[in-house]
């Protein structure tokens, strides 16, 4: 990420909100919008 001069937006605070809500969510975002990075964050949390 650093070599490509990219930005990272830390969305880890949303993990607790998703767990506490006890609902299903469909993550629909445009291409290159950080979905994979967020899913990787969820994997690490659990």
Backbone as CSV, one residue per row, in Angstrom:
resi,resn,N_x,N_y,N_z,CA_x,CA_y,CA_z,C_x,C_y,C_z
1,UNK,0.821,-1.191,0.000,0.000,0.000,0.000,0.863,1.253,0.000
2,UNK,1.935,1.228,0.761,2.804,2.399,0.833,3.505,2.629,-0.495
3,UNK,3.998,1.542,-1.105,4.723,1.678,-2.364,3.836,2.212,-3.481
4,UNK,2.558,1.872,-3.446,1.627,2.324,-4.480,0.962,3.650,-4.132
5,UNK,1.362,4.252,-3.002,0.808,5.533,-2.565,-0.716,5.458,-2.383
6,UNK,-1.183,4.382,-1.730,-2.601,4.180,-1.484,-2.953,4.577,-0.058
7,UNK,-4.233,4.788,0.184,-4.722,5.141,1.514,-5.441,3.944,2.120
8,UNK,-5.437,3.872,3.434,-6.179,2.842,4.158,-7.101,3.536,5.148
9,UNK,-8.377,3.221,5.073,-9.355,3.759,6.017,-9.682,2.646,7.000
10,UNK,-9.359,2.860,8.258,-9.567,1.846,9.288,-11.051,1.741,9.620
11,UNK,-11.652,0.617,9.258,-13.071,0.389,9.506,-13.291,-0.642,10.604
12,UNK,-12.252,-0.899,11.377,-12.356,-1.934,12.406,-13.386,-1.591,13.484
13,UNK,-13.695,-0.326,13.661,-14.710,0.043,14.660,-16.099,-0.467,14.266
14,UNK,-16.306,-0.746,12.995,-17.599,-1.251,12.536,-17.799,-2.727,12.869
15,UNK,-16.721,-3.438,13.198,-16.836,-4.855,13.536,-17.753,-5.028,14.736
16,UNK,-17.556,-4.261,15.773,-18.390,-4.358,16.978,-19.846,-4.043,16.647
17,UNK,-20.086,-3.043,15.819,-21.454,-2.686,15.446,-22.139,-3.829,14.703
18,UNK,-21.413,-4.488,13.810,-21.987,-5.608,13.066,-22.324,-6.772,13.993
19,UNK,-21.443,-7.053,14.933,-21.664,-8.163,15.864,-22.830,-7.854,16.794
20,UNK,-22.889,-6.656,17.316,-23.948,-6.275,18.251,-25.319,-6.200,17.584
21,UNK,-25.377,-5.896,16.307,-26.653,-5.737,15.612,-27.367,-7.071,15.405
22,UNK,-26.615,-8.181,15.356,-27.185,-9.515,15.161,-28.099,-9.573,13.941
23,UNK,-27.651,-8.994,12.846,-28.382,-9.014,11.580,-27.432,-9.465,10.486
24,UNK,-27.985,-9.739,9.320,-27.173,-10.033,8.148,-27.002,-8.755,7.342
25,UNK,-25.836,-8.594,6.756,-25.566,-7.411,5.948,-25.045,-7.823,4.587
26,UNK,-25.493,-7.130,3.577,-24.994,-7.312,2.216,-24.082,-6.132,1.929
27,UNK,-22.795,-6.410,1.757,-21.816,-5.341,1.535,-21.746,-5.016,0.051
28,UNK,-22.522,-4.066,-0.358,-22.568,-3.658,-1.758,-21.878,-2.305,-1.905
29,UNK,-20.701,-2.319,-2.486,-19.926,-1.095,-2.694,-19.300,-1.154,-4.081
30,UNK,-18.915,-0.023,-4.620,-18.259,-0.012,-5.936,-16.918,-0.746,-5.915
31,UNK,-16.416,-1.038,-7.095,-15.102,-1.667,-7.216,-14.049,-0.823,-6.518
32,UNK,-13.072,-1.521,-5.929,-11.924,-0.876,-5.295,-12.342,0.024,-4.128
33,UNK,-13.389,-0.372,-3.416,-13.918,0.438,-2.318,-13.577,-0.136,-0.954
34,UNK,-12.694,-1.154,-0.893,-12.231,-1.673,0.379,-12.994,-2.852,0.947
35,UNK,-13.822,-3.499,0.139,-14.590,-4.638,0.650,-13.683,-5.772,1.096
36,UNK,-12.704,-6.116,0.292,-11.806,-7.232,0.624,-10.990,-6.937,1.873
37,UNK,-10.534,-5.714,2.011,-9.765,-5.343,3.199,-10.656,-5.431,4.437
38,UNK,-11.899,-5.013,4.329,-12.818,-5.090,5.461,-13.117,-6.544,5.823
39,UNK,-13.302,-7.395,4.828,-13.530,-8.816,5.088,-12.308,-9.429,5.759
40,UNK,-11.115,-9.055,5.325,-9.886,-9.525,5.976,-9.835,-9.073,7.436
41,UNK,-10.299,-7.863,7.708,-10.356,-7.362,9.083,-11.317,-8.208,9.918
42,UNK,-12.463,-8.574,9.335,-13.415,-9.437,10.041,-12.810,-10.805,10.338
43,UNK,-12.087,-11.360,9.378,-11.436,-12.664,9.591,-10.471,-12.602,10.768
44,UNK,-9.695,-11.537,10.846,-8.726,-11.394,11.935,-9.414,-11.211,13.285
45,UNK,-10.578,-10.587,13.289,-11.299,-10.351,14.540,-11.846,-11.651,15.128
46,UNK,-12.097,-12.630,14.254,-12.674,-13.888,14.724,-11.750,-15.022,14.421
